[in-house]
């Protein structure tokens, strides 16, 4: 013989429950959790660094003007904001940081200046801008390399800028 369990309500002959006995659609405790806003706060430096990486110029200025960040801070990435801006390839962001007092010769954890990074990552317009502000093309990083030593030989524009282009 096969045993089939019937729902208790049918076994007792109950066809429907009165309204006050119905199970609530949501738990009151769950409602309070859903209604409560989630507040996650990141330190100003973390938010600022993210803004620099993404070139969010409209958010960078207020951070600096309100003095909520220091442009000299070396982040967990080992770089300062100016290095992050150069690596993003965003000349406008680099210009904004320089206008607000970023150090032209600021070194990251490996002794790289913004000019080293512009040369290494192939950003001739940023390198040109940094040189126009007085960046030292002879400065050495911790490995003893000048910015020009890091230029990809295929990047003709940077080679010309540093006077390293072979005469064709």
Backbone torsions as a table, in degrees:
resi	resn	phi	psi	omega
1	UNK	NA	135.0	-178.6
2	UNK	-96.2	130.5	-179.4
3	UNK	-98.8	125.1	175.7
4	UNK	-118.2	126.6	179.3
5	UNK	-83.8	131.0	178.0
6	UNK	-97.1	148.3	175.0
7	UNK	-55.8	141.2	-176.3
8	UNK	-55.2	-38.9	-178.2
9	UNK	-62.5	-40.2	179.7
10	UNK	-73.2	-37.1	-179.8
11	UNK	-62.9	-33.1	-178.5
12	UNK	-92.6	-2.1	177.9
13	UNK	82.1	17.7	179.2
14	UNK	-88.2	126.1	-178.2
15	UNK	-93.1	-30.4	177.5
16	UNK	-156.0	156.1	178.3
17	UNK	-93.5	147.0	173.1
18	UNK	-67.1	155.7	-177.0
19	UNK	-51.4	-44.3	-175.6
20	UNK	-68.3	-13.6	-179.4
21	UNK	-96.8	-9.6	-177.5
22	UNK	-66.4	145.9	178.1
23	UNK	-69.0	139.1	178.6
24	UNK	-64.2	147.7	-179.2
25	UNK	-69.7	-32.4	175.8
26	UNK	-137.9	152.5	178.2
27	UNK	-79.0	135.0	179.4
28	UNK	-56.1	-35.4	178.8
29	UNK	-65.2	-38.1	178.1
30	UNK	-64.6	-38.0	179.8
31	UNK	-60.0	-42.8	-178.4
32	UNK	-67.0	-32.2	177.6
33	UNK	-70.4	-38.2	179.9
34	UNK	-69.9	-35.5	-176.5
35	UNK	-77.6	-25.6	-177.6
36	UNK	-71.9	127.9	178.6
37	UNK	-69.9	146.9	178.5
38	UNK	-88.6	122.4	-179.2
39	UNK	-112.5	103.5	174.9
40	UNK	-113.9	123.5	-178.4
41	UNK	-117.5	128.7	175.9
42	UNK	-103.6	150.8	177.0
43	UNK	-59.7	150.7	-179.0
44	UNK	-54.0	-39.9	-178.7
45	UNK	-61.8	-38.5	-179.5
46	UNK	-67.2	-45.2	179.8
47	UNK	-65.2	-43.5	-179.8
48	UNK	-61.3	-46.7	179.4
49	UNK	-59.4	-40.5	178.1
50	UNK	-64.5	-40.6	177.9
51	UNK	-62.6	-40.4	179.4
52	UNK	-65.3	-46.3	-179.9
53	UNK	-57.6	-37.2	-177.1
54	UNK	-94.9	1.6	176.9
55	UNK	66.4	33.1	-179.4
56	UNK	-82.2	78.1	-173.0
57	UNK	-58.6	-37.1	-177.7
58	UNK	-67.0	-18.2	178.6
59	UNK	-100.1	-23.0	-177.1
60	UNK	-69.9	-48.0	-178.3
61	UNK	-53.9	-50.5	179.4
62	UNK	-60.2	-35.4	176.7
63	UNK	-60.3	-44.8	-176.9
64	UNK	-71.5	-46.6	-178.1
65	UNK	-62.2	-35.4	179.7
66	UNK	-81.5	-0.8	179.9
67	UNK	56.3	38.6	177.8
68	UNK	-87.0	-9.2	179.2
69	UNK	-140.6	160.9	174.5
70	UNK	-113.5	132.9	-179.4
71	UNK	-72.2	-11.1	179.7
72	UNK	-88.9	-7.7	-176.6
73	UNK	-63.9	131.4	172.0
74	UNK	-95.6	119.6	-176.7
75	UNK	-81.8	178.0	179.4
76	UNK	-59.6	-23.3	178.4
77	UNK	-72.1	-11.6	-178.2
78	UNK	90.6	4.9	-176.5
79	UNK	-127.0	160.4	173.9
80	UNK	-93.4	174.7	-178.1
81	UNK	-57.7	-40.3	-178.4
82	UNK	-63.2	-37.0	177.5
83	UNK	-66.0	-42.7	178.3
84	UNK	-60.5	-41.9	-179.5
85	UNK	-64.5	-42.1	178.6
86	UNK	-63.4	-45.3	-178.8
87	UNK	-64.3	-26.3	177.1
88	UNK	-75.4	-15.3	-179.9
89	UNK	76.2	17.6	-175.4
90	UNK	-99.5	98.6	-178.3
91	UNK	-61.2	-37.5	179.1
92	UNK	-62.6	-39.2	179.0
93	UNK	-67.8	-43.1	177.2
94	UNK	-60.0	-45.6	179.9
95	UNK	-60.5	-45.3	179.8
96	UNK	-60.4	-46.0	179.9
97	UNK	-64.6	-39.6	179.0
98	UNK	-66.0	-39.1	178.6
99	UNK	-65.7	-26.0	179.7
100	UNK	-93.5	8.2	172.0
101	UNK	102.2	16.8	175.7
102	UNK	-62.4	145.6	-178.5
103	UNK	-78.7	121.9	-179.0
104	UNK	-61.9	-30.5	-177.5
105	UNK	-111.0	22.3	179.6
106	UNK	-62.3	134.4	-178.6
107	UNK	-104.6	141.8	174.3
108	UNK	-83.3	-168.8	-177.0
109	UNK	-65.9	-18.3	179.2
110	UNK	-106.7	12.1	177.0
111	UNK	81.0	11.6	179.5
112	UNK	-81.6	136.2	173.7
113	UNK	-93.2	170.0	175.5
114	UNK	-57.4	-33.8	178.8
115	UNK	-67.2	-38.9	174.9
116	UNK	-56.1	-45.1	-177.6
117	UNK	-68.1	-40.4	179.1
118	UNK	-62.2	-39.5	179.1
119	UNK	-71.6	-44.2	-178.4
120	UNK	-63.3	-39.7	-176.9
121	UNK	-93.9	2.4	172.6
122	UNK	75.5	48.4	177.6
123	UNK	-115.8	82.5	-176.2
124	UNK	-62.5	-34.9	-179.5
125	UNK	-67.7	-34.9	176.6
126	UNK	-71.8	-42.3	178.2
127	UNK	-60.3	-43.6	178.9
128	UNK	-60.7	-44.2	179.3
129	UNK	-62.1	-47.1	-179.8
130	UNK	-62.6	-40.4	177.4
131	UNK	-64.7	-37.0	179.5
132	UNK	-65.7	-24.5	178.0
133	UNK	-86.4	-8.6	178.6
134	UNK	107.5	19.1	177.5
135	UNK	-60.5	138.7	-177.3
136	UNK	-82.5	112.7	-179.9
137	UNK	-76.0	-8.2	-178.3
138	UNK	-99.7	-3.0	-177.0
139	UNK	-67.7	139.8	-177.1
140	UNK	-103.8	143.4	172.4
141	UNK	-85.4	-175.8	-176.9
142	UNK	-66.2	-17.9	177.5
143	UNK	-91.3	2.9	179.0
144	UNK	80.3	22.0	-178.0
145	UNK	-103.0	138.8	171.1
146	UNK	-84.3	161.0	177.3
147	UNK	-53.9	-40.8	-178.6
148	UNK	-64.4	-25.7	179.1
149	UNK	-67.5	-16.8	-175.2
150	UNK	-98.2	1.0	-177.3
151	UNK	-75.0	132.6	174.1
152	UNK	-66.9	129.1	-179.0
153	UNK	-58.5	-18.7	179.1
154	UNK	-82.7	-11.0	-177.5
155	UNK	-89.9	84.0	-175.4
156	UNK	-60.7	-37.5	-177.1
157	UNK	-62.7	-43.1	177.4
158	UNK	-69.0	-39.3	178.7
159	UNK	-60.6	-42.8	177.8
160	UNK	-64.4	-43.5	-179.3
161	UNK	-57.6	-37.2	-179.5
162	UNK	-96.0	6.0	178.3
163	UNK	70.1	30.8	-177.5
164	UNK	-109.8	2.2	-177.6
165	UNK	-72.9	133.8	177.8
166	UNK	-74.8	140.0	178.1
167	UNK	-70.4	124.3	-179.5
168	UNK	-95.3	NA	NA
